[in-house]
Amino acid sequence: MGLFSRKNTNAPANPEMTELGREYAIAKRHGDRKAVGRITRQIGTSGMSQDDRDAFEQGRRAYDAIPPVPGFRRNRRR
């Protein structure tokens, strides 16, 4: 087993909701309010069970665990 092994034995109950959570985290990080609103409405209209909520949170946390890439500095001299 490696030092930075990411193997995880607990698979999500609903892979579709995990992917939706990942998309939500991406939209939040990039400031895409339209996509965040769409996903929030989609979650609100569908009756989510506790397993679905856990899968959504697992997908969101998986993307949030990846640190953002530092942007380039705009104030450098050319």
C-alpha positions as CSV (number, residue, x, y, z in Angstrom):
1,M,0.0,0.0,0.0
2,G,1.4,3.4,-1.0
3,L,1.8,6.4,1.1
4,F,-0.7,8.4,-0.9
5,S,-3.1,5.6,-1.9
6,R,-6.6,6.8,-2.7
7,K,-8.1,3.3,-2.8
8,N,-11.5,3.5,-1.2
9,T,-13.6,0.5,-0.3
10,N,-16.9,2.2,0.2
11,A,-18.4,2.7,-3.2
12,P,-21.2,5.2,-3.6
13,A,-24.7,3.9,-3.5
14,N,-25.8,5.9,-6.5
15,P,-23.0,6.8,-9.0
16,E,-25.3,9.2,-10.9
17,M,-25.7,11.3,-7.7
18,T,-22.0,11.1,-7.1
19,E,-21.4,12.6,-10.5
20,L,-24.0,15.3,-9.9
21,G,-22.2,16.2,-6.7
22,R,-18.9,16.4,-8.6
23,E,-20.5,18.7,-11.2
24,Y,-22.0,20.9,-8.4
25,A,-18.5,21.3,-6.8
26,I,-17.0,22.2,-10.1
27,A,-19.6,24.8,-10.8
28,K,-19.2,26.3,-7.3
29,R,-15.4,26.5,-7.7
30,H,-15.7,28.1,-11.1
31,G,-18.5,30.5,-10.2
32,D,-21.0,29.1,-12.6
33,R,-24.2,30.3,-11.0
34,K,-26.4,29.0,-13.8
35,A,-25.1,25.4,-13.4
36,V,-25.4,25.6,-9.6
37,G,-29.0,26.8,-9.9
38,R,-29.8,24.0,-12.4
39,I,-28.3,21.3,-10.1
40,T,-30.1,22.7,-7.1
41,R,-33.4,22.7,-8.9
42,Q,-32.8,19.2,-10.1
43,I,-32.1,18.0,-6.5
44,G,-35.1,19.8,-5.2
45,T,-37.5,18.2,-7.7
46,S,-36.2,14.7,-7.3
47,G,-37.1,13.0,-4.0
48,M,-33.7,12.2,-2.6
49,S,-33.2,9.4,-0.2
50,Q,-30.5,9.4,2.5
51,D,-28.3,7.2,0.3
52,D,-28.6,9.6,-2.6
53,R,-27.7,12.5,-0.3
54,D,-24.7,10.6,1.0
55,A,-23.6,9.8,-2.6
56,F,-24.0,13.5,-3.6
57,E,-21.9,14.7,-0.7
58,Q,-19.3,12.0,-1.4
59,G,-18.9,13.3,-4.9
60,R,-18.8,16.9,-3.8
61,R,-16.2,16.2,-1.1
62,A,-14.1,14.2,-3.6
63,Y,-13.8,17.2,-5.9
64,D,-13.3,19.6,-3.0
65,A,-10.4,17.6,-1.7
66,I,-8.5,18.4,-4.9
67,P,-6.7,21.7,-4.3
68,P,-7.3,24.5,-6.8
69,V,-4.7,25.3,-9.4
70,P,-3.1,28.6,-8.6
71,G,-3.9,31.2,-11.2
72,F,-1.4,33.3,-13.0
73,R,-0.4,36.7,-11.6
74,R,-1.6,39.7,-13.5
75,N,0.7,42.3,-12.1
76,R,4.0,41.0,-13.5
77,R,6.1,43.3,-15.6
78,R,6.4,42.4,-19.2
